Amino acid sequence: MSQVNYAAMSDRDLKQYFLRHREDRTALQAYLDRLGDRPRKIITTVDDPDFDEKIQAAILRQMQATDNSSETAV
């Protein structure tokens, strides 16, 4: 069996590879490590008086980004 170069795969390719090869725990670990290495953007804090508005705005931005990426893929 040949070695798989997870580092050479894009995030999407690595995710698709893992979904097709669920027994490959190394692929899962590589994907989780990659996700864990990303910086996390803090949207708000629990005590923020604008908590609800900021969460709703972040959800809307994510939905719009998803819509935009799916439109360009078509």
ChimeraX attribute file (.defattr): number of C-alpha atoms within 10 A of each C-alpha:
attribute: neighborCount
match mode: 1-to-1
recipient: residues
	/A:1	3
	/A:2	4
	/A:3	5
	/A:4	10
	/A:5	9
	/A:6	16
	/A:7	11
	/A:8	9
	/A:9	12
	/A:10	10
	/A:11	15
	/A:12	10
	/A:13	12
	/A:14	20
	/A:15	17
	/A:16	12
	/A:17	17
	/A:18	19
	/A:19	13
	/A:20	10
	/A:21	12
	/A:22	12
	/A:23	10
	/A:24	12
	/A:25	11
	/A:26	13
	/A:27	20
	/A:28	19
	/A:29	12
	/A:30	17
	/A:31	19
	/A:32	12
	/A:33	11
	/A:34	13
	/A:35	12
	/A:36	10
	/A:37	8
	/A:38	8
	/A:39	7
	/A:40	8
	/A:41	6
	/A:42	6
	/A:43	10
	/A:44	15
	/A:45	11
	/A:46	8
	/A:47	7
	/A:48	9
	/A:49	10
	/A:50	11
	/A:51	14
	/A:52	12
	/A:53	11
	/A:54	15
	/A:55	14
	/A:56	11
	/A:57	13
	/A:58	14
	/A:59	12
	/A:60	12
	/A:61	12
	/A:62	12
	/A:63	12
	/A:64	12
	/A:65	12
	/A:66	11
	/A:67	12
	/A:68	11
	/A:69	11
	/A:70	10
	/A:71	9
	/A:72	7
	/A:73	7
	/A:74	5
